[in-house]
Amino acid sequence: MSAPKLEKVELPIRLSGLEKTHRLIMIEKHKEIQFMILCDQIRLNDFKKQRADRQRDERREKRFKNVTVD
């Protein structure tokens, strides 16, 4: 999952108050979505690291048991 490309958002010079409000709300929604994507990626990376650590520890434990049995 690749992060979407960040786009620079520019406000046109002449917007009515309602248009400005709508535009600002859309910009904030976009920021929230970007933040949620980032949080999701961090969670996924943490999960992968924990799984790799757990598998490594299980392999070590298995090797240790094999050495003591022999």
C-alpha positions as CSV (number, residue, x, y, z in Angstrom):
1,M,0.0,0.0,0.0
2,S,1.7,3.2,-1.1
3,A,0.8,6.5,0.4
4,P,-1.1,8.9,-2.0
5,K,0.9,11.8,-3.4
6,L,0.4,14.9,-1.3
7,E,-1.0,17.8,-3.3
8,K,-0.7,21.4,-2.6
9,V,-4.1,22.9,-2.1
10,E,-4.5,26.5,-3.2
11,L,-7.6,28.7,-2.5
12,P,-8.8,30.8,-5.4
13,I,-8.7,34.5,-4.8
14,R,-12.4,35.2,-5.0
15,L,-14.7,32.8,-3.2
16,S,-17.9,33.5,-1.3
17,G,-18.0,32.7,2.4
18,L,-19.9,29.5,1.9
19,E,-17.5,28.3,-0.8
20,K,-14.5,29.1,1.4
21,T,-16.1,27.2,4.3
22,H,-16.8,24.2,2.0
23,R,-13.3,24.3,0.6
24,L,-11.8,24.4,4.1
25,I,-13.9,21.5,5.2
26,M,-12.8,19.4,2.2
27,I,-9.1,20.3,3.0
28,E,-9.6,19.2,6.6
29,K,-11.2,15.9,5.5
30,H,-8.3,15.3,3.2
31,K,-5.9,15.9,6.0
32,E,-7.8,13.5,8.3
33,I,-7.7,10.8,5.6
34,Q,-4.0,11.2,5.1
35,F,-3.5,10.9,8.9
36,M,-5.6,7.7,9.0
37,I,-3.6,6.2,6.2
38,L,-0.4,7.0,8.1
39,C,-1.7,5.5,11.3
40,D,-2.8,2.4,9.4
41,Q,0.7,2.0,7.9
42,I,2.3,2.4,11.3
43,R,0.0,-0.3,12.8
44,L,0.8,-2.6,9.9
45,N,4.6,-2.0,10.3
46,D,4.3,-2.7,14.0
47,F,2.4,-5.9,13.4
48,K,5.0,-7.1,10.9
49,K,7.8,-6.3,13.3
50,Q,6.1,-8.1,16.2
51,R,5.5,-11.1,14.0
52,A,9.1,-11.2,12.8
53,D,10.3,-10.9,16.4
54,R,8.0,-13.7,17.6
55,Q,9.1,-16.0,14.7
56,R,12.8,-15.3,15.5
57,D,12.3,-16.1,19.1
58,E,10.5,-19.3,18.3
59,R,13.3,-20.4,16.0
60,R,15.9,-19.6,18.8
61,E,13.9,-21.6,21.3
62,K,13.6,-24.5,18.9
63,R,17.3,-24.5,18.2
64,F,18.0,-24.4,22.0
65,K,15.7,-27.4,22.6
66,N,17.4,-29.3,19.8
67,V,20.9,-28.6,21.3
68,T,20.0,-29.7,24.8
69,V,18.3,-32.9,23.6
70,D,21.3,-34.1,21.6
